[in-house]
Amino acid sequence: SFEAELSLQRLTPRLTDFWDSQDVTPELRREFELRLEHYWPELFELLFDLYGTRYDFFYHLEQILLTAAATWANRPETLREVDRHRVNEPDWFQSEKIVGGALYVDLFSENLGKLRESIDYFKQLGLTYLHLMPLFAVRPGDNDGGYAISNYRSVDPRLGTIEDLRLLADELRAVGITLVLDFVFNHTSDDHYWAQQAQAGNREYQQFYYIFPDRTQPDQYERTLREIFPTVRRGNFTWHDGMQQWVWTTFNSFQWDLNYSNPAVFRAMAEEMFFLAQTGVDILRLDAIAFIWKEMGTDCENQPNAHKLVRAFNRLTRIATPGLLFKSEAIVHPDEVVRYIGEDRCQISYNPTLMALLWESLATRQVRLLTKSLSHRHQLPKHTAWVNYLRCHDDIGWTFDDADAASLGINAFDHRQFLNAFYTGQYEGSFARGIPFQANPDTGDMRIAGTMASLAGLEQAVEQEDAHGTEMAIRRIMLLQGVTLSIGGIPLLYLGEEWGMLNDYDFVKDPAKAADTRWVHRPKMRWEFLQELNGHVEEGVNSIRSRIFLLLQKMISVRKSLPALAGQQMELVRVNNPHLLSFVRVNTGHRLIVIGNFSEQAQTFDGNHLRTAGLGRFFEDALTGESYPTSSTLQLEPYQILWLSRV
Ligand code: OTU
């Protein structure tokens, strides 16, 4: 637009001064200018829409632009190389070779220095993408697992230093492992410098947050807000004794929501983002992305301006750090989840609907809701991908679409009640051992905490010394992993899964953790399992651990050998059996059919269904090497999953 162009013209002298003061080559400067010319119009429109009526808009615009330029000027050359490479290969993360893992630095290996010694372990398991849970300086006491950040520019001293982080990033890059860190940008801790200034009465910083003198506005907002952490406190606001004011706190009372209607907040957070980018992180996980914009009269989730903010951050990265990607953490309705995904917003996103519906299928032994959802929800825009996971550090919420359920005659409310009963082990015959998270007595709502293995039946089976139950639990785990490793996107393990780690009920002994049941599925890594595996222990519980590890390791390595599993394209295959999920993956002439049995009974189907999906007369299971003819009736063992290719 004319306004965008004229603004850039007016800002150019400041930018020219900046470049003239720098000791950089004309080529480097030109690279920046080309990207700026390309992305400026969009960036300007977005920021003008968000902040154009603010008295200080142009000032912050200038500062943002200068920060972007300084970021490129000071970007380590190795990272600039990565930037250039990724601009030319925007699908680099679509490879079949990419397999992710997530972990807590302290629970996995104490600190960042020790974590570097685990690179061999990641390689042994086959990981090429590593998400470290938030490792920045946090408030004392409860810090919500690192999500209450008091300083984005320093590492929690218990874990190391920024220098350790840089070293780790370098080493990971050298062995081809992508580094993912959180950008916790919805809120800061109550002891962040900005919050401290606000508490000291500094008006400039009070405007960084949502702070109210009385209940008038909070009450107005509350009329349409959901409660996200109702067991922490009812409502979304916290009374602050020192200030004698109310503070907007969507999550814990010590996590203060940032006020993005203030351009100073956008600018300040852009600076924090660029600081993180320069440490060598490849992907930023945008935490609690759904909540970043508040609008009176709405639920203040998924607001149009939240999307504008994300796009503006994205455009800034295209200009200054073009190799950096965003991963969306929007655990919301499936229609809303996809709206965060795009080349111009978050290139990758958690797939919470697939996650929830895989667990739903395991409970019901039926795949109808899952297939219904997949049939119209799996496709994504180009140059983007799902991150497919089964468990993570958070709870499971049943975020499927009520209308998808209704179309199958399922009442969504009742079904969620059933799933909650099933996964907390209350339902007759349930194999699961989950515990409630954030049960809300008013709405009957609840989410589920628990490790993958405990939810899949291993805890109960081991406790009851039930060999058959144990076998079934291991098969359930491998069935689910077999889907997320093949369905299209980036598979992400939550480390501990590879050993079938069970719930750890000891979290209640730690006062900083006791009130948050998610700690039940955040156990410490047990390195003795690896030692046992290396010593080939064959007896007892230990062999269960080793089996799960070896099965998963094998499945990962098979995935990495199958080019059909790259990319995102996936078509469902009808096999006329309500217990069988089947789909075909096609990529550059390669083809693979996946078929999984979600019941504990053997299931048969007519092999001709696979023939019409393009498999030919014979096929081979890539997981076992066994081959079968497609002309006859075929049988899947309880919970068996096959990855079939033509021979
Ligand atoms: C995120 O999750 C993090 O993953 C959690 O670990 C944090 O506690 C929280 O933000 C605050 O930083 O409520 O139970 O998408 O589901 O953003 C998890 C909506 C959460 C929320 C999600 C949030």
Residues whose N, C-alpha, C, O or C-beta is under 5 A from the ligand:
A	BS01	OTU	D144 Y147 F251 A288 A290 E329 A330 I331 V332 D394 D395
